[in-house]
Amino acid sequence: MHKVAFFTEAGSKKGYGHLVRSYTIFEKFQSLDAQFFIDSDINFDDKFENLHYFSWDTLSIKQKYDVILIDSYEADLKIYNMLQQHTKLLICIDDFNRLDYPSGMIINFAPNAENLHYSTKKKNYTYLLGLEYMPIRKDFLKQQVKKQEQIFIMLGGADITNLTLKLVQNLQNVNMKKVVVHNNPKIAQELTTIANVTVLFQPDDISLIKSMKESSIAITTASMSAYEFAFLKIPTIIIAIAENQKNGVTQFLNHNIAAYSLEDVREIIFLIQNIQNNEYSLSNTIDGLGTQRIYNKVMELL
């Protein structure tokens, strides 16, 4: 049986996006001898099974794997080179051509990844580029629920820019239910004092995805969640809360992944009204088969 290892990071200041997307791919490989390693200051054992915790600073590999997948903004090139020495196939998930990756497979889910970063291909590399490889969590693929008149707000569980409270306060006069995800107990408590607001405090995946599916408008970061809302055909307003996210905003808008981007929270009511008053052509490119396509290509190469 093939041995497969996944390496990624998450945490209070790192967000959860890398964990979600790499674990979604990992689930497709669990019929093999697969292990999942995570560098994190948070324990995620209540949400994800079979996690092994480590630190990039002390990472040491002794055994050999048929496949190693790494999804990181923090690991340096030395780590990538070390991992390559212990595998037949190194898979690097990339967002903005961060490093000169060792030979192997490069996956970039961005809608125009090929034109933006990989117009020139290197020898000894396999490239899986674009939305057809987007990993969508299996719970999203189940039967749809009926949408309600509600706004779903999730600026990352850590809300590293502290925008959530200000955003909700600016929406108080919008006569729609607001479902807000937040993992800070103090801010979550303050949010509950605002009328027509339901707070999901550190929600499990089932509760989170159910509320996402029921929403008619979403406000989220320019990240993995925006792709998930596009899959659900929910008009979305995106906010770039990190430098790497700013690079992707134009792609989200040009490819109908999102309806608008928000730079000033005072404009949020105007954007909500625009969504309510207009029909949007949402992307049909994300079909939920991305992880299967990745799995098929990896097994073909092995």
Residue pairs with C-beta under 8 A, 6 or more apart in sequence:
1 32
1 33
2 32
2 33
2 66
2 67
2 302
3 32
3 33
3 34
3 63
3 64
3 65
3 66
3 67
4 29
4 32
4 33
4 34
4 35
4 65
4 66
4 67
4 68
4 69
5 34
5 35
5 36
5 37
5 65
5 67
5 68
5 69
5 87
6 22
6 23
6 25
6 26
6 29
6 34
6 35
6 36
6 37
6 68
6 69
6 70
6 71
7 37
7 38
7 39
7 54
7 59
7 68
7 69
7 70
7 71
7 72
7 75
7 83
8 18
8 19
8 22
8 23
8 37
8 38
8 39
8 70
8 71
8 72
9 18
9 19
9 38
9 39
9 40
9 56
9 71
9 72
9 73
9 74
9 75
10 16
10 18
10 19
10 38
10 39
10 40
10 42
10 44
11 39
11 40
11 41
11 42
12 41
12 42
12 158
13 41
13 158
13 160
14 40
14 73
14 74
14 158
15 156
15 157
15 158
15 160
15 223
15 242
16 156
16 157
16 158
17 156
17 223
17 224
17 225
18 71
18 72
18 73
18 93
19 38
19 40
19 44
19 48
20 137
20 224
21 71
21 93
21 109
21 135
21 224
22 36
22 69
22 71
22 93
23 36
23 48
24 135
24 136
24 137
24 138
24 291
25 69
25 135
25 291
25 294
25 295
26 34
26 36
26 69
27 138
27 291
28 291
28 292
28 294
28 295
29 67
29 295
29 298
35 50
35 52
36 48
36 50
36 51
36 52
37 51
37 52
37 53
37 54
38 44
38 51
38 52
38 53
38 54
39 53
39 54
39 55
39 56
39 74
40 53
43 53
44 51
45 51
46 204
47 204
47 205
56 72
56 74
56 75
56 79
59 79
59 82
61 82
61 83
61 85
61 86
63 86
64 86
64 87
65 86
65 87
65 88
66 87
66 88
66 89
66 302
67 87
67 88
67 89
67 91
67 298
67 302
68 83
68 84
68 86
68 87
68 89
68 90
68 91
69 91
69 92
69 93
70 79
70 80
70 83
70 90
70 91
70 92
70 93
71 93
72 79
73 98
73 244
76 99
77 99
77 100
80 90
80 92
80 99
80 101
80 102
81 102
83 90
84 90
84 102
84 103
84 104
88 302
89 104
89 105
89 298
89 301
89 302
90 101
90 102
90 103
90 104
90 105
91 104
91 105
91 106
91 107
91 298
92 99
92 101
92 102
92 104
92 105
92 106
92 107
93 107
93 108
94 101
94 106
94 107
94 108
94 117
95 108
95 110
95 244
95 247
95 248
96 117
96 244
96 247
97 117
97 118
103 122
103 124
103 125
104 125
104 126
105 125
105 126
105 127
105 128
105 297
105 298
105 301
106 118
106 125
106 126
106 127
106 128
106 129
107 128
107 129
107 133
107 294
108 117
108 118
108 127
108 128
108 129
108 130
109 130
109 131
109 133
109 134
109 135
109 227
109 290
110 116
110 129
110 130
110 248
110 251
111 130
111 131
111 251
111 252
111 254
111 255
111 257
111 283
111 285
112 130
112 251
112 254
112 255
113 129
113 130
114 127
114 129
114 130
116 251
118 127
118 129
121 127
126 297
126 301
128 293
128 294
128 297
130 285
131 227
131 255
131 283
131 285
131 286
131 290
132 285
132 287
132 289
132 290
132 293
133 290
133 293
133 294
134 227
134 231
134 286
134 290
135 290
135 291
135 294
136 227
136 228
136 231
136 286
136 288
136 290
136 291
137 205
137 209
137 228
139 205
139 206
139 209
140 209
140 213
140 228
140 231
140 232
140 288
141 288
144 213
144 232
145 210
145 213
145 214
146 214
147 213
147 214
147 215
147 216
147 234
148 177
148 214
148 215
148 216
149 176
149 177
149 216
150 176
150 177
150 178
150 179
150 214
150 215
150 216
150 217
151 171
151 174
151 176
151 177
151 178
151 179
151 215
151 216
151 217
151 218
151 219
151 272
152 178
152 179
152 181
152 211
152 212
152 215
152 217
152 218
152 219
152 220
152 234
153 164
153 167
153 168
153 178
153 179
153 180
153 181
153 218
153 219
153 220
154 180
154 181
154 218
154 219
154 220
154 221
154 225
155 161
155 163
155 164
155 167
155 219
155 220
155 221
155 239
155 241
156 221
156 223
156 241
157 181
157 182
157 183
157 202
158 183
158 184
159 182
159 183
159 184
159 187
160 241
160 242
161 241
162 187
163 239
163 241
163 265
164 180
164 182
164 187
164 191
165 187
165 190
165 191
166 265
167 219
167 265
167 268
168 178
168 180
168 191
168 194
168 197
169 194
170 265
170 266
170 268
170 269
171 178
171 268
171 269
171 272
172 194
172 195
172 196
173 269
174 269
174 272
175 196
176 196
176 216
176 217
177 196
177 197
177 198
178 194
178 196
178 197
178 198
179 197
179 198
179 200
179 211
179 215
180 191
180 197
180 198
180 199
180 200
181 199
181 200
181 203
181 208
182 188
182 191
182 199
182 200
182 201
183 201
183 202
185 201
188 199
188 201
191 197
191 199
192 199
200 207
200 208
200 211
203 211
212 218
212 228
212 229
212 232
212 234
213 232
215 234
216 234
216 235
217 234
217 235
217 236
217 237
217 272
217 275
217 276
218 225
218 229
218 234
218 235
218 236
218 237
219 236
219 237
219 238
219 239
219 262
219 268
220 226
220 229
220 236
220 237
220 238
220 239
221 238
221 239
221 240
221 241
221 242
221 245
222 238
222 239
222 240
222 241
222 245
222 246
222 248
222 249
222 252
222 258
222 261
223 245
226 236
226 238
226 252
226 257
226 258
227 257
227 286
229 236
229 258
230 236
230 256
230 257
230 258
230 282
230 283
230 286
231 286
231 288
233 282
234 282
235 259
235 275
235 280
235 282
236 257
236 258
236 259
237 258
237 259
237 260
237 261
237 262
237 268
237 271
237 272
237 275
238 249
238 252
238 258
238 260
238 261
238 262
239 261
239 262
240 246
240 248
240 249
240 261
249 261
251 257
252 258
252 261
253 260
253 261
255 283
255 285
256 280
256 281
256 282
256 283
257 283
259 271
259 274
259 275
259 280
260 271
260 274
260 275
262 268
262 271
